[in-house]
Amino acid sequence: MLTIQTDRSSAAVTEPGRAGELPGVLTAARPAHRLVLSGGTRYARSGEVRIAYELRGTMHRRRPWLVLIQGMGFDRSGWDPVLRKLRHHFRLVLVDNRGFGRSDRPAGLFGVAAMAGDIVAVLDAAGIRRAHVMGASLGGMVAQELAITHPERVDGLVLACTAPGWPFAYPMPPAAVRLILVTALIRAEVARRRHTENALAARTVQHHPELVDRLLELQDSQPPPAPRALAAQAAAGALYAGRWRQARIRARTLVLHGGADTVVDPRNGRLLADRIPDARLVTFPDLGHLLFWEDPDGFTDAVTSFLLAGGRGHEVPARRRVRHGDWRRTGTRAAVSGSGPASDNRASPKEALSRP
């Protein structure tokens, strides 16, 4: 495992490779004639459940596919801050998890395995054989499950602000537990604001209170989820049992976590990176659970650099963006070949910051 710690992580972009092909879509050699998908809801059938998804980006065969899986409480619009930059490098597949957005709201409980099956159904419906996959929070558990049970469908894997599941995971931080316990005792709008603030770093809430309002407005703009859908997703995350199966993941893996996350204990990021062979961990010390909202540029730079690098040996930089806009390198160099034991590339966050 290679570990990098950075306040605002970014990295140089290399030339992309192929992650999957879309049969039936023709692309011309000249950029001016490339087919651009601007969105529009499509549907895939996963058993009895209809799953909504959307394709975005330039349909050029050299641009890899990247599937985006959100966590609890968001539909695909939860990725809005990072879409503009990701579209420059990937063909995007945005999914509404079952129970949210325009996907069906099944009766009863369901598990992470069923949600991973939904992603397979979307890939099949879109004609995509293989793709990069990125999941956040509960979506990160779905992405793990997909990489474990359908390794042939996953090229690169990005796990953001998530956990390996029971029985070997750090529990929810006390601040989130206390908030859940008092939720039923306070007004709904107050509870919603407090949960939104808890998903951000305290520093972000203090210096950028407008971000809380933006997130609340986004939630208001989504199709309202049924209470049973919220309960089902919460149960799916709480009951997910990764055990030691992450050791079976063969996809190149990047783990991203905010050091100030009070929804998912940040130590779970290191657990994941330790268990997945040759995984890399990048920690954003001052960011919270929704780190891709707090620093979308740093987040997308880290993701893009990792996924487009492929398996070639390269420098793995980390950068810190100073408040006034300057950049300062703080990273570590490593030849990442995907071979050898994970411990060969291991470095603690403090070591990563101190290396030239």
C-alpha positions in Angstrom: 0.0 0.0 0.0 1.3 3.5 -0.9 0.0 6.2 1.4 -0.1 9.9 0.6 -1.4 12.6 2.8 -2.3 16.0 1.5 -4.5 19.0 2.3 -5.7 19.4 -1.2 -4.5 16.5 -3.3 -3.8 16.8 -7.0 -1.6 15.1 -9.5 -0.5 15.3 -13.1 -2.7 13.7 -15.7 -1.3 11.1 -18.1 -2.7 9.8 -21.3 -5.8 7.6 -20.8 -6.2 4.0 -21.9 -9.3 1.9 -22.6 -11.6 0.6 -19.9 -14.5 -0.6 -22.0 -16.2 -0.1 -25.3 -19.7 0.8 -26.1 -20.9 -1.4 -29.0 -22.9 0.4 -31.6 -21.4 3.9 -31.0 -19.2 5.2 -33.8 -16.7 7.9 -33.2 -14.9 9.9 -35.9 -11.2 10.5 -35.8 -11.5 14.3 -35.7 -12.5 15.7 -32.3 -15.0 18.0 -33.9 -17.1 14.9 -34.9 -17.0 13.1 -31.6 -20.4 12.2 -30.2 -21.1 14.0 -27.0 -23.7 12.7 -24.6 -25.3 15.5 -22.6 -27.4 13.4 -20.3 -30.9 12.0 -20.2 -32.3 9.3 -18.0 -32.1 5.7 -19.1 -33.3 2.6 -17.4 -31.9 -0.9 -16.7 -33.8 -3.8 -15.3 -32.3 -5.5 -12.3 -34.7 -8.3 -11.4 -38.0 -6.6 -10.7 -36.4 -3.2 -10.0 -35.9 -0.5 -12.6 -32.6 1.4 -12.1 -32.2 4.9 -13.5 -28.8 5.9 -15.0 -27.3 8.5 -17.3 -24.4 8.6 -19.7 -22.3 11.8 -20.0 -19.2 12.9 -21.8 -17.5 12.6 -25.1 -18.0 9.2 -26.7 -14.5 8.7 -27.8 -13.1 5.1 -27.7 -9.9 6.2 -26.0 -11.8 7.7 -23.1 -12.4 5.1 -20.4 -15.8 4.5 -18.8 -16.2 5.6 -15.2 -19.2 4.5 -13.1 -20.2 6.8 -10.3 -22.1 5.4 -7.3 -23.4 7.7 -4.7 -24.0 7.1 -1.0 -27.1 7.3 1.2 -29.3 10.4 0.8 -28.2 11.4 -2.7 -29.1 10.6 -6.3 -26.7 11.0 -9.1 -26.8 14.8 -8.7 -24.6 14.3 -5.6 -21.7 14.2 -8.0 -22.3 17.6 -9.5 -19.2 19.4 -8.2 -16.8 16.9 -9.9 -18.6 16.2 -13.1 -17.2 19.1 -15.2 -13.6 18.0 -14.7 -14.3 14.3 -14.9 -16.1 14.7 -18.3 -12.8 16.0 -19.8 -11.2 12.6 -19.3 -13.9 9.9 -18.9 -17.2 8.7 -20.4 -19.4 8.8 -17.3 -22.1 6.5 -16.1 -24.1 8.1 -13.3 -26.4 5.8 -11.4 -29.4 6.4 -9.1 -29.2 3.7 -6.4 -32.4 1.7 -5.8 -34.8 3.7 -3.6 -33.4 7.1 -4.7 -33.7 9.5 -7.7 -35.6 8.1 -10.6 -34.9 4.5 -9.7 -37.7 2.2 -8.3 -38.4 2.1 -4.6 -38.6 -1.6 -3.8 -40.6 -2.7 -0.8 -38.7 -4.2 2.1 -35.0 -4.3 2.8 -32.2 -5.0 0.4 -28.5 -5.4 0.8 -25.2 -4.2 -0.7 -25.0 -7.3 -2.9 -28.3 -6.4 -4.6 -27.1 -2.9 -5.2 -23.9 -4.2 -6.8 -26.2 -6.3 -9.0 -27.9 -3.1 -10.0 -24.6 -1.8 -11.3 -24.0 -4.9 -13.4 -27.5 -4.5 -14.9 -26.6 -0.9 -15.8 -23.4 -1.9 -17.4 -25.2 -4.6 -19.4 -27.9 -2.3 -20.5 -25.3 0.3 -21.6 -23.2 -2.3 -23.5 -20.2 -1.7 -21.3 -18.0 -4.7 -20.7 -15.5 -3.1 -18.3 -15.2 0.2 -16.6 -13.5 2.2 -13.8 -15.8 2.3 -10.8 -15.9 5.0 -8.1 -18.2 4.8 -5.0 -18.6 7.2 -2.1 -19.8 6.1 1.4 -22.5 3.4 0.9 -21.6 3.6 -2.8 -18.1 2.7 -1.8 -19.3 -0.5 -0.2 -21.3 -1.3 -3.4 -18.1 -0.7 -5.5 -16.1 -3.0 -3.2 -18.8 -5.7 -3.6 -18.8 -5.3 -7.4 -15.0 -5.6 -7.5 -15.1 -8.7 -5.4 -18.0 -10.6 -7.1 -17.5 -9.3 -10.7 -13.8 -8.6 -11.1 -14.0 -8.9 -14.9 -16.2 -5.8 -15.0 -13.9 -3.5 -12.9 -10.7 -1.9 -14.2 -9.7 0.8 -11.7 -11.4 1.2 -8.4 -11.8 4.4 -6.3 -13.3 4.1 -2.8 -14.1 7.4 -1.1 -15.1 8.0 2.5 -16.2 4.4 3.0 -15.5 1.4 5.2 -14.8 -2.3 4.8 -17.9 -3.5 6.6 -18.3 -5.7 9.6 -16.9 -7.4 11.6 -13.5 -5.7 11.0 -14.3 -2.0 10.8 -14.1 1.1 13.0 -17.6 2.0 14.2 -19.4 5.3 13.4 -17.9 8.3 15.2 -19.6 9.4 18.4 -20.7 12.7 16.9 -22.8 10.9 14.2 -24.2 8.4 16.7 -25.4 11.3 19.0 -27.0 13.1 16.1 -28.9 10.0 15.0 -30.2 9.5 18.6 -31.6 13.0 18.8 -33.0 13.2 15.2 -36.5 12.0 16.2 -36.6 14.6 18.9 -36.0 17.7 16.9 -37.8 19.4 14.0 -37.2 17.8 10.6 -35.6 20.8 9.0 -33.3 21.3 11.9 -32.3 17.6 11.8 -31.6 17.8 8.1 -29.3 20.8 8.5 -27.4 19.3 11.4 -26.9 16.1 9.4 -25.6 18.1 6.5 -23.3 20.1 8.7 -22.0 16.8 10.2 -21.2 15.5 6.7 -18.7 18.4 6.3 -15.6 19.3 8.3 -16.3 21.8 11.1 -13.7 24.1 9.5 -15.7 24.0 6.2 -19.0 24.8 8.0 -17.3 27.7 9.7 -15.6 29.2 6.7 -18.1 28.2 4.0 -21.6 28.1 5.5 -23.0 28.7 2.0 -22.0 25.1 1.1 -24.5 23.8 3.7 -27.2 25.8 2.0 -26.2 24.4 -1.5 -26.4 20.9 -0.2 -29.8 21.5 1.4 -31.0 23.0 -1.9 -29.8 20.0 -3.8 -31.7 17.6 -1.5 -34.8 19.7 -2.0 -34.4 19.4 -5.8 -34.2 15.6 -5.7 -37.3 13.4 -6.0 -38.2 12.8 -2.3 -37.2 9.4 -1.1 -39.7 7.2 0.7 -38.9 6.8 4.4 -38.6 3.0 3.8 -36.0 3.6 1.1 -33.9 5.6 3.6 -34.3 2.9 6.2 -33.4 0.2 3.6 -30.2 2.0 2.5 -29.2 2.6 6.1 -29.7 -1.0 6.9 -27.7 -2.1 3.9 -24.7 -0.1 5.0 -25.0 -1.1 8.6 -25.2 -4.8 7.8 -22.6 -5.0 5.1 -20.1 -7.7 6.0 -16.9 -7.3 4.0 -15.1 -9.7 6.3 -11.6 -10.3 4.7 -12.9 -10.5 1.1 -11.3 -7.2 0.1 -8.1 -9.2 -0.2 -9.7 -10.8 -3.3 -9.9 -7.4 -5.1 -7.6 -7.4 -8.1 -8.5 -4.0 -9.5 -6.0 -1.2 -9.1 -7.4 0.7 -6.1 -7.3 4.2 -4.7 -8.7 4.9 -1.3 -9.7 8.5 -0.5 -10.7 9.8 2.9 -11.2 13.0 4.8 -9.2 13.2 8.0 -12.1 15.2 9.6 -14.8 12.8 8.6 -17.4 12.5 11.4 -19.7 10.1 9.5 -17.3 7.3 8.6 -14.2 6.9 10.9 -11.2 8.0 8.8 -9.2 5.0 10.2 -11.4 2.8 7.9 -9.5 4.3 4.9 -6.3 2.7 6.1 -8.0 -0.6 6.9 -9.3 -0.8 3.3 -5.9 0.2 1.9 -4.2 -2.4 4.0 -6.5 -5.2 2.9 -6.6 -4.5 -0.8 -3.5 -5.7 -2.6 -1.3 -2.7 -3.7 -3.9 -0.2 -2.9 -3.1 3.5 -2.5 -4.4 5.7 0.3 -4.8 9.5 0.0 -5.9 11.4 3.1 -7.3 15.0 3.1 -6.6 15.9 6.7 -8.9 19.0 6.9 -11.9 17.6 4.9 -15.0 15.8 6.0 -17.3 13.1 4.7 -18.3 15.0 1.6 -14.7 15.8 0.6 -15.7 15.9 -3.1 -18.0 18.9 -2.3 -15.4 20.6 0.0 -12.5 20.3 -2.5 -13.8 19.1 -5.8 -10.7 20.1 -7.7 -8.3 18.3 -5.4 -10.6 15.3 -5.4 -10.9 15.0 -9.1 -7.2 15.6 -9.7 -6.3 12.7 -7.4 -8.9 10.4 -9.1 -8.0 11.4 -12.6 -4.3 11.0 -12.1 -4.7 7.6 -10.6 -7.1 6.2 -13.1 -5.4 7.5 -16.2 -2.0 6.4 -15.1 -2.8 2.8 -15.8 -0.3 0.2 -14.6 2.8 2.1 -15.7 5.5 3.1 -13.3 5.2 6.8 -12.6 5.6 9.5 -9.9 2.7 9.7 -7.5 2.6 13.4 -6.5 0.5 15.1 -3.9 0.0 18.8 -3.8 -1.3 21.3 -1.3 -3.3 24.3 -2.5 -2.5 27.3 -0.4 -5.5 29.5 0.4 -4.4 32.2 -2.0 -4.1 29.9 -4.9 -0.5 28.8 -5.0 0.5 25.1 -5.2 3.2 23.4 -3.2 4.4 19.9 -3.7 4.3 17.7 -0.7 4.2 14.2 -2.2 6.2 11.0 -2.4 7.7 9.3 -5.4 7.1 5.7 -6.1 7.4 3.3 -9.0 3.9 1.8 -9.1 4.0 -1.4 -11.1 1.3 -3.5 -9.4 3.8 -6.2 -8.6 5.3 -7.3 -5.3 3.7 -7.4 -1.8 1.7 -4.4 -0.7 4.1 -3.6 2.1 6.7 -2.7 -0.4 5.0 0.6 -1.2 3.8 1.3 2.3 4.3 4.7 3.9 2.6 6.4 6.8 0.9 9.8 6.2 3.7 11.6 8.2 6.3 9.8 6.1 4.6 10.7 2.9 4.6 14.4 3.8 8.3 14.4 4.8 9.7 12.7 1.8 11.1 14.8 -1.1 
